[in-house]
Amino acid sequence: MPDPTHSYALEEGAPHPLGATYTGRGVNFAVFSAHATKVQVCLYDDAGTTETACITLPEYTDEVWHGFVPGLEPGTRYGLRVHGPYEPEQGHRFNHHKLLLDPYAKAHMGELKWGPELFGYTVGHPDGDLSFDERDSAPFMPKCVVVDSRFQWTQTDAVRVPWNQTVFYETHVRGFTMKHPKVPELFRGTFAGLALDEVIGPIKELGVTSVELLPVQMFLNQPFLTEKGLTNYWGYDTIGFFALDQRYMDGPNIDEFKNMVDRFHAHGLEVIMDVVYNHTPEGNEMGPTISFKGIDNASYYRLLPDQPRYYINDTGTGNTVNLSHPRVLQMVTDSLRYWVTEMHVDGFRFDLATILAREPHGFDEGGGFLDSCRQDPVLSSVKLIAEPWDIGPGGYQVGGFPPGWAEWNDQFRDTVRAFWKGDEAMASKLAQCVTASGDRFNKRGRRPWASVNFISAHDGFTLADTTSYNEKHNEANNEGNRDGHGDNRSWNCGVEGATDDAEVLALRARQQRNMLATLMLSQGTPMLLAGDEFARTQQGNNNAYCQDSDISWFDWEAASAPAGHSLTTFTQHLTHLRHTLPVLRRNRFLTGQFSDAAQVKDSTWLAPDGNEMDEAHWTDPQTRCFGLLLEGTAPASSLPQPAADDSVLLVFNAWEGAIDFVLPPRADGKVWTRVIDTALDPQEDVAFEPGHGYTVTGRSLLMFTSKP
């Protein structure tokens, strides 16, 4: 390999910050590797195809290789070559013939082209991964790009929506904008398209507060997908923890993302990133050498202690990132801080977060990563949301994360779906979910917002498909419909898939309103899957991870059709009620405790006859109709209450037939006002006297308010 360092006035540089940092007079390069013997930075022309120099970093300080190159400018294309032992049986897989991505690169250009040259061993060799491949991988690799971080923000203050006022809206940059009528063709599928006021405005009007984007950090398409003409649409295969994926932008200019965040903040909306720090697309011992594997495999990945040739696979993807190593932990926390301080994002949802909290002895809520986030002044100030499960031992940890964290609560999804489907013995489970699953989260001073409630998410059926399909229909994924979860707690309301049957469509619409109302009126933090507000369908595909197609793209014509518009209006009504009625988003868990000062319980569960439910009701598997009375006069905190809130009565009826429900008496002499009846469309506020018997339509939810 050429090493014409004489053409540059190379200086010692500094071991920090890691990565390529433009200083105004040149670029400082710093690369961690505990086991390398030499690290080179290879420079490329603007096209990223011709190597113009390969510079050996001259210094090695605290396991960091570093050097400063005067005169280099932002836009410089580069890659790494790392020398060291190729000893797979000892956990080392250095191969300087492979050009590597800098883990701290802030931008990339070009696409990865799959070929045998990307592998550190010779593909097909009888010795497998113990063989050594000497072909140059540079022609097949994207190149890193030095960035200029300067940007003129118009919104300099963070939005910081209080947790108890937060409503998440999970969406996909490309899927949301590909067919959006307000997005010009040039901007479809990009941050620029999502940044348009004509796109953001309706999101704000929906009543959500925080837009959660599926992964936008640089990720790869795996060969098994490209060979089938499919793609890694969701993006859960990150290889660049500091870089944006080029699919969502025009070139390596990171300002496009910053402008999008700036526009969302101008509308008062938070931007939450879905991040994947648990694994990389380098796979196991038979995977490619693209970055970490060739820089310091034994440090970056968890290897089997007695057989370091092989990888611990708690993620199901071939490898597991080793956050027990201090430099790897530093890389992840540096990445998170970068997205907050430099890119101004407002929080993160962590894919398979149990992995991040797992030490060699297992899941540890006092593990290094969680402790690092808790004490960090930057990270502890933003929203941190865990997907609290993985496939490793003890991997299901809903409720197991420490204070300061929120968690996706899949128990809410499964219980609410099953209850409205009509399953038996769901009453007590629904009661827990509606009150923020205090059985799991009410400890160590955690608040109800720690439970992130959802009916649907990117992974699984959409809300509309939950009411339209009994079975998954993933044939388009070309895996024989074997992929995707089989237990969806769904019900097609009588017909599988699309239908013109008016009765079936009416029932589906009511079931969707039932589940949306349960979501928005429950304690905890609601998360709405984008498109559920207008009944977006994926045609029964519950695992559309590879569908960059009409299956995943939002059908905005359906959104503007009468049925879609009606459901959107209903959703807006729900979010408005949530924002205006504090009793729906208390900062204390509801326990049914009696307040001597207010002479009421904070919550009371009611049978249809108006009396408080007893143990017989809860243990009866046929209990499908009951109410929840939330007293606005009950103390919301230990401080003196300035004024009482409205009281709320929720009535749930999962029976197929109507039930007469007695509205409870009011000591204050006020009437009950019906503000939600999912059997009606549109909604209308109507007053009823306490003690009145209200006929609750089968499969419907009602909400009444009473002002103090």
C-alpha positions as CSV (number, residue, x, y, z in Angstrom):
1,M,0.0,0.0,0.0
2,P,1.3,3.5,-0.8
3,D,2.4,5.7,2.1
4,P,3.3,9.1,0.7
5,T,3.3,10.9,4.1
6,H,6.0,13.2,2.7
7,S,3.4,15.2,0.9
8,Y,1.9,16.3,4.2
9,A,3.4,18.3,7.1
10,L,2.3,15.7,9.6
11,E,2.1,16.7,13.2
12,E,1.6,14.8,16.5
13,G,-2.0,15.9,17.1
14,A,-4.0,14.9,20.1
15,P,-5.6,11.6,21.3
16,H,-9.0,13.4,21.7
17,P,-11.6,13.9,20.6
18,L,-11.8,10.6,18.8
19,G,-12.5,10.7,15.0
20,A,-11.7,13.3,12.4
21,T,-12.0,16.8,13.8
22,Y,-11.6,19.9,11.7
23,T,-9.9,22.7,13.7
24,G,-9.8,25.5,11.2
25,R,-6.2,24.9,10.0
26,G,-6.4,21.1,9.4
27,V,-7.8,17.8,10.7
28,N,-6.9,15.9,13.8
29,F,-7.3,12.1,13.5
30,A,-7.7,9.9,16.6
31,V,-8.5,6.2,16.5
32,F,-8.8,3.8,19.5
33,S,-7.3,0.4,19.1
34,A,-5.8,-1.5,22.1
35,H,-4.3,-4.3,20.0
36,A,-3.3,-2.7,16.7
37,T,0.4,-2.3,15.7
38,K,-0.2,0.6,13.2
39,V,-3.1,2.7,12.0
40,Q,-3.3,4.5,8.7
41,V,-5.6,7.2,7.3
42,C,-6.1,6.8,3.6
43,L,-7.3,9.9,1.7
44,Y,-9.4,9.8,-1.4
45,D,-10.5,12.2,-4.2
46,D,-13.9,13.8,-4.2
47,A,-15.4,10.9,-6.1
48,G,-14.1,8.6,-3.3
49,T,-12.6,6.2,-5.9
50,T,-8.9,7.1,-6.1
51,E,-6.6,7.0,-3.1
52,T,-4.4,10.1,-3.0
53,A,-2.4,9.3,0.2
54,C,-2.2,6.9,3.0
55,I,-0.9,8.5,6.2
56,T,0.4,6.5,9.1
57,L,-0.7,8.1,12.4
58,P,2.5,8.9,14.2
59,E,1.5,8.7,17.9
60,Y,0.0,6.2,20.3
61,T,-1.3,7.6,23.6
62,D,-3.6,5.7,26.0
63,E,-4.4,3.1,23.3
64,V,-5.4,5.9,20.9
65,W,-3.5,6.4,17.6
66,H,-3.4,10.0,16.5
67,G,-2.0,12.6,14.2
68,F,-2.7,16.1,12.8
69,V,-2.7,16.9,9.1
70,P,-2.5,20.7,8.4
71,G,-4.3,22.0,5.4
72,L,-7.0,19.3,5.2
73,E,-10.5,20.8,4.8
74,P,-14.1,19.7,5.5
75,G,-15.3,17.4,2.7
76,T,-12.1,15.4,2.8
77,R,-12.8,11.7,2.0
78,Y,-11.0,9.1,4.0
79,G,-10.9,5.5,5.4
80,L,-8.8,3.6,7.8
81,R,-6.4,0.7,7.5
82,V,-5.5,-1.0,10.7
83,H,-2.5,-3.3,11.1
84,G,-2.2,-6.0,13.8
85,P,-2.4,-9.8,14.3
86,Y,-4.8,-11.9,12.4
87,E,-5.5,-14.5,15.1
88,P,-9.2,-15.3,15.1
89,E,-8.8,-18.0,17.7
90,Q,-7.4,-15.3,20.0
91,G,-10.2,-12.8,19.0
92,H,-8.0,-10.7,16.7
93,R,-9.1,-10.1,13.1
94,F,-6.8,-7.3,11.8
95,N,-6.4,-7.2,8.1
96,H,-4.9,-4.0,6.6
97,H,-6.1,-5.0,3.1
98,K,-9.6,-4.0,4.2
99,L,-10.5,-0.3,4.2
100,L,-12.5,0.5,7.4
101,L,-15.1,3.1,8.4
102,D,-14.0,5.3,11.2
103,P,-16.4,4.6,14.1
104,Y,-16.5,8.4,14.8
105,A,-17.1,9.5,11.3
106,K,-19.7,12.3,11.1
107,A,-20.7,11.6,7.5
108,H,-20.2,9.0,4.7
109,M,-20.4,9.1,0.9
110,G,-20.9,6.3,-1.6
111,E,-22.6,2.9,-1.1
112,L,-21.3,-0.3,0.2
113,K,-21.1,-2.9,-2.6
114,W,-21.2,-6.4,-1.4
115,G,-18.5,-8.7,-2.6
116,P,-16.0,-11.3,-1.2
117,E,-13.4,-8.6,-1.0
118,L,-15.2,-7.2,2.1
119,F,-14.4,-10.2,4.2
120,G,-11.2,-10.5,6.2
121,Y,-11.0,-14.2,5.3
122,T,-11.2,-15.8,1.9
123,V,-14.8,-16.7,1.2
124,G,-15.0,-20.4,0.3
125,H,-11.6,-21.3,1.6
126,P,-11.5,-24.7,3.4
127,D,-10.2,-23.0,6.5
128,G,-13.1,-20.7,6.6
129,D,-12.6,-17.6,8.8
130,L,-9.1,-18.8,9.8
131,S,-7.9,-18.0,6.3
132,F,-6.6,-14.6,5.3
133,D,-7.8,-12.5,2.3
134,E,-5.3,-10.1,0.7
135,R,-7.7,-8.4,-1.7
136,D,-8.3,-4.6,-1.3
137,S,-11.8,-3.8,-0.2
138,A,-11.6,0.0,-0.9
139,P,-13.4,-0.1,-4.2
140,F,-16.4,-1.7,-2.5
141,M,-16.5,0.6,0.6
142,P,-18.2,3.9,1.3
143,K,-15.8,6.6,2.4
144,C,-15.9,8.7,5.5
145,V,-16.2,12.5,5.2
146,V,-14.7,15.3,7.4
147,V,-17.6,17.7,8.3
148,D,-17.9,21.3,9.1
149,S,-20.2,21.4,12.1
150,R,-21.1,25.1,11.9
151,F,-24.8,25.8,11.5
152,Q,-27.1,28.8,12.1
153,W,-29.9,27.6,14.3
154,T,-33.1,29.6,14.5
155,Q,-34.3,27.7,17.5
156,T,-31.6,27.7,20.2
157,D,-33.7,26.6,23.1
158,A,-34.5,23.0,23.6
159,V,-38.3,22.1,23.5
160,R,-38.2,19.8,26.5
161,V,-41.9,18.7,26.7
162,P,-42.6,17.6,30.3
163,W,-42.9,13.8,30.6
164,N,-46.5,13.8,31.8
165,Q,-47.6,15.9,28.8
166,T,-45.7,13.8,26.2
167,V,-47.4,12.0,23.3
168,F,-45.0,10.1,21.1
169,Y,-45.6,9.7,17.3
170,E,-43.5,6.9,15.8
171,T,-42.8,7.3,12.1
172,H,-40.4,6.6,9.2
173,V,-38.7,9.5,7.3
174,R,-39.1,7.8,3.9
175,G,-42.5,6.1,4.4
176,F,-44.1,9.3,5.7
177,T,-43.0,11.5,2.8
178,M,-42.8,9.2,-0.3
179,K,-46.4,9.8,-1.3
180,H,-47.2,13.0,0.6
181,P,-49.0,15.4,-1.6
182,K,-47.3,18.4,-0.1
183,V,-43.8,17.1,-0.6
184,P,-42.2,17.9,-4.0
185,E,-40.8,14.9,-5.9
186,L,-37.2,16.0,-5.2
187,F,-37.7,16.0,-1.4
188,R,-39.7,12.7,-1.1
189,G,-38.1,10.2,1.3
190,T,-35.7,12.8,2.8
191,F,-35.2,14.9,5.9
192,A,-35.9,17.9,3.6
193,G,-39.3,16.6,2.8
194,L,-40.2,15.9,6.5
195,A,-38.9,19.4,7.4
196,L,-41.6,21.2,5.3
197,D,-44.1,23.3,7.3
198,E,-46.9,21.8,5.3
199,V,-45.8,18.3,6.6
200,I,-45.0,19.3,10.2
201,G,-48.2,21.4,10.7
202,P,-50.7,18.6,10.5
203,I,-48.5,16.5,12.9
204,K,-48.7,19.3,15.4
205,E,-52.4,19.7,14.9
206,L,-52.8,16.0,15.7
207,G,-51.9,16.8,19.3
208,V,-48.7,14.7,19.5
209,T,-45.6,16.3,21.1
210,S,-42.6,14.2,20.2
211,V,-41.9,12.6,16.8
212,E,-39.9,9.4,17.1
213,L,-38.0,8.6,13.9
214,L,-37.0,5.0,13.0
215,P,-33.2,4.6,12.7
216,V,-31.6,7.4,10.6
217,Q,-27.9,6.6,11.5
218,M,-26.0,5.0,8.7
219,F,-27.1,1.3,8.2
220,L,-26.5,-1.4,5.6
221,N,-28.6,-3.6,3.4
222,Q,-27.7,-7.2,4.0
223,P,-27.0,-9.4,0.9
224,F,-29.8,-11.8,1.7
225,L,-32.2,-8.9,1.2
226,T,-30.7,-7.4,-1.9
227,E,-30.6,-10.8,-3.6
228,K,-34.4,-10.9,-3.2
229,G,-34.9,-7.4,-4.5
230,L,-35.7,-6.1,-1.0
231,T,-34.0,-3.7,1.4
232,N,-33.4,-2.9,5.0
233,Y,-36.3,-0.5,5.2
234,W,-36.5,0.0,9.0
235,G,-32.7,0.5,9.3
236,Y,-32.0,-1.7,12.3
237,D,-28.4,-2.5,11.3
238,T,-26.3,0.5,12.2
239,I,-22.7,0.8,11.2
240,G,-22.1,4.6,11.7
241,F,-23.1,5.8,15.2
242,F,-22.3,9.4,14.4
243,A,-23.3,9.6,10.8
244,L,-26.7,10.0,9.0
245,D,-27.8,7.5,6.4
246,Q,-27.5,9.0,2.9
247,R,-30.8,7.5,1.9
248,Y,-32.5,10.3,3.7
249,M,-30.4,13.2,2.4
250,D,-28.9,14.8,-0.7
251,G,-25.2,14.2,-0.3
252,P,-23.1,14.2,2.9
253,N,-24.2,17.6,4.1
254,I,-25.5,17.1,7.7
255,D,-27.2,20.5,7.6
256,E,-30.3,18.9,6.0
257,F,-31.0,17.0,9.3
258,K,-30.2,20.0,11.4
259,N,-32.7,22.1,9.4
260,M,-35.4,19.4,9.9
261,V,-34.8,19.4,13.7
262,D,-34.8,23.2,13.7
263,R,-38.2,23.3,11.9
264,F,-39.8,20.7,14.3
265,H,-38.6,22.8,17.2
266,A,-40.1,25.9,15.6
267,H,-43.5,24.0,15.8
268,G,-42.8,23.1,19.5
269,L,-42.3,19.4,18.6
270,E,-39.5,17.2,20.0
271,V,-37.4,14.9,17.8
272,I,-36.6,11.5,19.2
273,M,-34.2,9.1,17.5
274,D,-34.5,5.3,17.5
275,V,-30.9,4.1,18.0
276,V,-29.3,0.7,17.6
277,Y,-26.2,0.3,19.7
278,N,-26.6,-3.4,20.5
279,H,-25.1,-4.9,17.4
280,T,-23.5,-4.1,14.0
281,P,-23.9,-5.6,10.5
282,E,-20.5,-7.2,10.7
283,G,-22.2,-10.3,12.0
284,N,-20.4,-13.3,13.5
285,E,-17.0,-14.9,12.6
286,M,-18.3,-15.4,9.0
287,G,-19.3,-11.8,8.6
288,P,-17.6,-8.9,6.7
289,T,-14.8,-6.7,8.0
290,I,-16.2,-3.1,7.6
291,S,-15.2,-1.2,10.7
292,F,-15.1,-2.4,14.3
293,K,-14.0,-6.0,13.5
294,G,-10.9,-4.7,11.7
295,I,-10.1,-1.9,14.2
296,D,-10.2,-4.0,17.4
297,N,-12.5,-7.0,17.3
298,A,-11.6,-8.2,20.8
299,S,-12.6,-4.8,22.4
300,Y,-15.7,-3.9,20.4
301,Y,-17.6,-7.2,20.6
302,R,-18.5,-9.6,23.3
303,L,-16.7,-12.9,22.5
304,L,-17.0,-16.3,24.1
305,P,-14.6,-16.2,27.0
306,D,-13.2,-19.7,26.4
307,Q,-13.5,-19.5,22.6
308,P,-12.9,-15.9,21.5
309,R,-13.0,-16.9,17.8
310,Y,-16.8,-16.9,18.3
311,Y,-19.2,-14.2,19.2
312,I,-21.9,-13.9,22.0
313,N,-25.2,-13.5,20.1
314,D,-27.7,-12.0,22.6
315,T,-29.1,-9.9,19.8
316,G,-29.9,-12.7,17.3
317,T,-27.9,-10.8,14.6
318,G,-24.6,-12.6,15.0
319,N,-22.7,-10.2,17.4
320,T,-23.2,-8.1,20.5
321,V,-21.5,-4.8,21.1
322,N,-19.3,-4.9,24.2
323,L,-20.4,-2.0,26.4
324,S,-18.5,-3.5,29.3
325,H,-15.3,-2.1,27.6
326,P,-14.7,1.5,28.7
327,R,-13.7,2.7,25.2
328,V,-16.8,1.1,23.7
329,L,-19.0,2.6,26.4
330,Q,-17.3,6.0,25.7
331,M,-18.1,5.6,22.0
332,V,-21.8,5.1,22.6
333,T,-22.1,7.9,25.2
334,D,-20.0,10.2,22.9
335,S,-22.4,9.4,20.1
336,L,-25.5,10.1,22.2
337,R,-24.0,13.4,23.4
338,Y,-23.2,14.4,19.8
339,W,-26.8,13.9,18.7
340,V,-28.0,16.1,21.6
341,T,-25.4,18.8,21.6
342,E,-24.5,19.0,17.9
343,M,-27.7,17.9,16.2
344,H,-30.2,19.1,18.9
345,V,-32.3,16.0,19.2
346,D,-34.5,15.6,22.3
347,G,-34.1,12.0,23.3
348,F,-33.6,8.4,22.2
349,R,-35.5,5.1,22.0
350,F,-33.0,2.3,22.4
351,D,-33.5,-0.9,20.4
352,L,-33.0,-4.0,22.4
353,A,-32.0,-1.9,25.4
354,T,-31.5,-4.9,27.7
355,I,-28.3,-5.6,25.7
356,L,-27.0,-2.2,26.7
357,A,-27.6,-2.9,30.4
358,R,-26.1,-6.4,30.2
359,E,-22.7,-7.1,31.9
360,P,-20.9,-10.4,31.6
361,H,-22.9,-11.7,34.6
362,G,-26.2,-10.6,33.0
363,F,-28.7,-7.8,33.0
364,D,-27.7,-5.2,35.7
365,E,-29.8,-2.0,36.3
366,G,-26.6,-0.6,37.9
367,G,-24.5,-1.5,34.8
368,G,-22.0,0.8,33.3
369,F,-24.1,2.2,30.5
370,L,-27.2,2.9,32.6
371,D,-25.0,4.5,35.3
372,S,-23.2,6.6,32.7
373,C,-26.5,7.9,31.4
374,R,-27.9,8.6,34.8
375,Q,-24.9,10.8,35.9
376,D,-24.3,12.5,32.6
377,P,-25.5,16.1,32.7
378,V,-26.4,16.0,29.0
379,L,-28.0,12.6,28.7
380,S,-29.9,12.8,32.0
381,S,-31.6,15.9,30.7
382,V,-33.2,14.3,27.6
383,K,-35.8,11.5,27.1
384,L,-34.4,8.0,27.4
385,I,-36.7,5.2,26.3
386,A,-35.8,1.5,26.5
387,E,-37.1,-1.4,24.5
388,P,-36.7,-3.6,27.5
389,W,-36.1,-7.0,26.0
390,D,-33.7,-9.1,23.9
391,I,-33.3,-12.8,23.3
392,G,-30.5,-13.3,25.8
393,P,-30.8,-15.0,29.2
394,G,-33.1,-12.9,31.4
395,G,-33.7,-10.6,28.5
396,Y,-37.3,-9.6,29.3
397,Q,-37.0,-6.6,31.7
398,V,-40.2,-4.6,31.4
399,G,-40.2,-2.5,34.6
400,G,-36.6,-3.5,35.4
401,F,-34.8,-0.3,34.3
402,P,-33.7,2.3,36.8
403,P,-35.2,5.7,37.6
404,G,-34.9,8.3,34.9
405,W,-35.8,5.8,32.1
406,A,-39.1,5.2,30.4
407,E,-39.8,1.8,28.8
408,W,-42.0,0.4,26.0
409,N,-44.7,-1.6,27.7
410,D,-45.7,-4.4,25.4
411,Q,-48.1,-5.7,28.2
412,F,-50.3,-2.7,27.4
413,R,-50.4,-3.6,23.7
414,D,-51.2,-7.3,24.3
415,T,-53.7,-6.7,27.0
416,V,-55.7,-3.9,25.3
417,R,-55.9,-5.9,22.0
418,A,-57.0,-9.0,23.9
419,F,-59.6,-7.2,26.0
420,W,-61.3,-5.5,23.0
421,K,-61.1,-8.8,21.0
422,G,-63.3,-10.3,23.8
423,D,-60.8,-12.6,25.5
424,E,-61.7,-13.9,28.9
425,A,-60.1,-12.9,32.2
426,M,-58.7,-9.6,31.0
427,A,-60.4,-7.2,33.4
428,S,-57.7,-7.1,36.1
429,K,-54.9,-7.0,33.5
430,L,-56.6,-4.1,31.7
431,A,-57.0,-2.3,35.0
432,Q,-53.3,-2.5,35.6
433,C,-52.5,-1.2,32.1
434,V,-54.9,1.7,32.3
435,T,-53.2,2.9,35.5
436,A,-49.7,2.8,34.1
437,S,-48.8,-0.7,35.2
438,G,-47.9,0.2,38.7
439,D,-47.3,-3.4,39.5
440,R,-44.1,-3.1,37.3
441,F,-43.2,0.6,37.5
442,N,-44.4,1.9,40.9
443,K,-41.0,1.7,42.7
444,R,-38.0,3.8,43.5
445,G,-39.8,7.0,42.9
446,R,-40.5,6.2,39.3
447,R,-43.5,8.0,37.8
448,P,-46.4,6.8,35.7
449,W,-44.8,8.3,32.6
450,A,-42.2,5.5,32.8
451,S,-44.7,3.2,31.1
452,V,-44.8,4.0,27.4
453,N,-48.1,2.6,26.3
454,F,-48.8,1.6,22.7
455,I,-51.3,-0.4,20.7
456,S,-49.1,-0.8,17.6
457,A,-45.5,0.1,16.5
458,H,-43.4,-0.4,13.5
459,D,-42.9,-4.0,14.4
460,G,-46.3,-5.8,14.1
461,F,-49.8,-5.1,12.8
462,T,-50.9,-1.5,12.4
463,L,-54.0,-0.6,14.3
464,A,-56.2,-1.0,11.2
465,D,-54.7,-4.4,10.5
466,T,-55.2,-5.5,14.1
467,T,-59.0,-5.1,13.4
468,S,-58.8,-6.5,9.8
469,Y,-56.7,-9.7,10.0
470,N,-56.6,-12.8,12.1
471,E,-53.4,-14.0,10.6
472,K,-50.2,-12.3,9.3
473,H,-49.7,-12.0,5.6
474,N,-46.0,-11.5,5.0
475,E,-45.7,-13.3,1.6
476,A,-44.1,-10.2,0.1
477,N,-41.1,-10.7,2.3
478,N,-40.2,-13.8,0.4
479,E,-39.8,-15.9,3.5
480,G,-42.8,-18.2,3.0
481,N,-44.8,-16.2,5.6
482,R,-42.6,-17.7,8.3
483,D,-41.3,-14.4,9.5
484,G,-43.0,-12.0,11.9
485,H,-44.8,-12.7,15.2
486,G,-47.7,-15.2,15.2
487,D,-49.4,-14.0,18.3
488,N,-51.0,-10.7,17.4
489,R,-54.1,-10.7,19.6
490,S,-55.9,-9.4,16.5
491,W,-59.5,-10.0,15.2
492,N,-60.7,-9.4,11.7
493,C,-64.3,-8.6,12.8
494,G,-65.7,-11.3,10.6
495,V,-63.8,-11.0,7.3
496,E,-60.1,-11.5,6.6
497,G,-58.6,-8.4,5.0
498,A,-60.2,-5.9,2.7
499,T,-64.0,-5.9,2.4
500,D,-67.0,-3.8,1.3
501,D,-69.2,-5.1,4.0
502,A,-70.6,-2.0,5.8
503,E,-71.3,-3.8,9.1
504,V,-67.8,-5.2,9.2
505,L,-66.3,-1.8,8.4
506,A,-68.4,-0.1,11.0
507,L,-67.3,-2.6,13.7
508,R,-63.6,-2.2,12.7
509,A,-63.9,1.6,12.9
510,R,-65.4,1.3,16.4
511,Q,-62.8,-1.2,17.5
512,Q,-60.1,1.2,16.3
513,R,-61.7,4.1,18.3
514,N,-61.9,1.8,21.3
515,M,-58.2,1.1,21.3
516,L,-57.1,4.6,20.4
517,A,-59.3,5.9,23.3
518,T,-57.9,3.3,25.7
519,L,-54.4,4.4,24.7
520,M,-54.9,8.2,25.0
521,L,-57.0,8.1,28.2
522,S,-54.8,5.8,30.2
523,Q,-52.2,6.9,32.7
524,G,-48.6,6.7,31.4
525,T,-47.1,8.0,28.2
526,P,-49.0,7.1,25.0
527,M,-47.2,6.3,21.8
528,L,-49.2,6.5,18.5
529,L,-47.9,4.7,15.4
530,A,-48.0,7.2,12.6
531,G,-50.9,6.5,10.2
532,D,-53.0,4.8,12.9
533,E,-54.9,8.0,13.1
534,F,-56.3,7.4,9.6
535,A,-56.4,3.6,9.6
536,R,-53.2,3.0,7.6
537,T,-52.9,-0.6,6.5
538,Q,-49.9,-2.7,5.6
539,Q,-52.1,-5.3,3.9
540,G,-51.7,-7.7,6.8
541,N,-47.8,-7.6,6.8
542,N,-46.7,-7.5,10.4
543,N,-43.0,-7.5,9.7
544,A,-42.5,-4.9,6.9
545,Y,-38.8,-4.4,7.8
546,C,-37.8,-5.0,4.2
547,Q,-40.7,-3.3,2.4
548,D,-39.6,0.0,0.8
549,S,-42.8,-0.1,-1.1
550,D,-46.5,0.8,-1.1
551,I,-46.8,-1.7,1.8
552,S,-44.9,0.7,4.1
553,W,-45.5,4.1,2.3
554,F,-48.3,6.2,3.7
555,D,-51.4,6.3,1.6
556,W,-52.3,10.0,2.0
557,E,-55.4,9.6,-0.3
558,A,-56.8,7.2,2.3
559,A,-56.0,9.8,5.0
560,S,-58.1,12.4,3.2
561,A,-61.0,10.0,2.5
562,P,-64.1,10.3,4.8
563,A,-63.2,7.3,7.0
564,G,-59.6,8.4,7.4
565,H,-60.5,12.0,8.1
566,S,-63.1,11.0,10.6
567,L,-60.6,8.8,12.6
568,T,-58.1,11.6,12.5
569,T,-60.6,14.0,13.9
570,F,-61.4,11.5,16.7
571,T,-57.7,11.2,17.5
572,Q,-57.3,14.9,17.7
573,H,-60.3,15.0,20.1
574,L,-58.6,12.4,22.3
575,T,-55.2,14.2,22.4
576,H,-57.1,17.5,23.2
577,L,-58.8,15.8,26.2
578,R,-55.5,14.4,27.4
579,H,-53.8,17.8,27.3
580,T,-56.7,19.7,28.9
581,L,-57.6,17.2,31.7
582,P,-54.7,16.8,34.2
583,V,-56.4,13.9,35.9
584,L,-55.6,11.7,32.8
585,R,-51.9,12.2,33.2
586,R,-51.2,12.3,36.9
587,N,-47.6,12.4,38.1
588,R,-48.6,9.9,40.9
589,F,-49.6,6.3,40.4
590,L,-53.3,5.7,41.1
591,T,-53.7,3.4,44.0
592,G,-57.3,3.8,45.2
593,Q,-56.0,5.5,48.3
594,F,-58.5,7.5,50.3
595,S,-57.6,11.2,50.9
596,D,-58.7,12.5,54.2
597,A,-58.3,16.1,53.0
598,A,-60.5,15.6,49.9
599,Q,-62.7,12.8,51.3
600,V,-62.4,10.8,48.1
601,K,-60.3,8.0,46.6
602,D,-58.0,9.0,43.7
603,S,-59.6,6.1,41.7
604,T,-62.5,3.7,42.1
605,W,-63.4,0.8,39.9
606,L,-67.1,0.5,39.4
607,A,-69.4,-2.4,38.3
608,P,-72.3,-1.6,35.9
609,D,-74.7,-1.3,38.9
610,G,-72.7,1.7,40.1
611,N,-71.2,-0.1,43.1
612,E,-67.5,-0.5,43.7
613,M,-66.0,-3.7,42.2
614,D,-65.0,-6.5,44.6
615,E,-62.8,-9.5,44.4
616,A,-65.5,-11.6,42.8
617,H,-65.7,-9.1,39.9
618,W,-62.0,-9.2,39.3
619,T,-61.7,-13.0,39.4
620,D,-64.7,-13.6,37.2
621,P,-63.3,-14.4,33.7
622,Q,-66.5,-13.1,32.2
623,T,-66.1,-9.6,33.6
624,R,-66.0,-7.4,30.4
625,C,-67.8,-4.3,31.5
626,F,-66.6,-1.9,34.2
627,G,-65.9,1.7,34.9
628,L,-63.0,3.7,36.4
629,L,-63.8,6.9,38.3
630,L,-60.9,9.4,38.6
631,E,-61.5,12.0,41.2
632,G,-60.1,15.4,40.2
633,T,-60.4,16.6,43.8
634,A,-57.9,13.9,44.9
635,P,-54.4,15.4,45.6
636,A,-52.1,15.1,42.6
637,S,-49.0,15.8,44.8
638,S,-48.0,16.3,48.4
639,L,-48.2,20.1,47.9
640,P,-51.4,22.1,48.6
641,Q,-53.7,21.9,45.5
642,P,-54.4,25.3,44.0
643,A,-57.6,24.1,42.4
644,A,-59.4,20.8,41.8
645,D,-59.3,19.2,38.4
646,D,-62.3,17.8,36.5
647,S,-63.3,14.3,37.5
648,V,-63.5,11.7,34.8
649,L,-65.5,8.5,34.4
650,L,-64.3,5.9,31.9
651,V,-66.6,3.0,31.0
652,F,-65.3,-0.1,29.1
653,N,-67.6,-2.6,27.6
654,A,-66.1,-5.5,25.6
655,W,-69.3,-7.4,25.5
656,E,-70.9,-7.9,22.1
657,G,-74.2,-6.6,23.5
658,A,-75.3,-3.5,25.3
659,I,-75.0,-3.0,29.1
660,D,-76.9,-0.6,31.3
661,F,-74.3,1.3,33.4
662,V,-75.4,3.5,36.4
663,L,-73.5,6.8,36.5
664,P,-72.1,7.3,40.0
665,P,-73.5,10.1,42.3
666,R,-71.6,13.4,42.7
667,A,-71.2,14.9,46.1
668,D,-70.7,18.3,44.4
669,G,-74.1,18.2,42.8
670,K,-72.6,18.5,39.3
671,V,-73.8,16.5,36.2
672,W,-71.8,14.1,34.1
673,T,-71.0,15.3,30.6
674,R,-70.4,12.6,28.0
675,V,-67.4,13.6,25.9
676,I,-66.6,10.2,24.3
677,D,-68.8,7.4,23.1
678,T,-66.9,5.2,20.6
679,A,-70.2,3.9,19.3
680,L,-71.0,7.4,17.9
681,D,-69.3,9.2,15.1
682,P,-69.0,12.1,15.3
683,Q,-68.7,12.8,19.0
684,E,-71.1,15.2,20.8
685,D,-71.0,16.5,24.4
686,V,-74.3,15.6,26.2
687,A,-75.1,16.1,29.9
688,F,-76.5,13.3,32.1
689,E,-77.7,13.3,35.8
690,P,-75.8,11.2,38.3
691,G,-77.6,8.0,39.0
692,H,-78.8,7.9,35.4
693,G,-78.6,4.5,33.7
694,Y,-76.7,4.9,30.5
695,T,-77.0,2.2,27.9
696,V,-73.4,1.3,26.8
697,T,-73.3,-0.1,23.3
698,G,-71.6,-3.4,22.9
699,R,-67.9,-3.1,22.2
700,S,-67.6,0.5,23.1
701,L,-65.8,2.9,25.5
702,L,-67.3,6.0,27.1
703,M,-65.8,9.0,28.9
704,F,-67.7,11.4,31.1
705,T,-66.4,14.5,32.8
706,S,-67.7,16.4,35.8
707,K,-66.4,19.8,36.8
708,P,-65.8,20.4,40.5
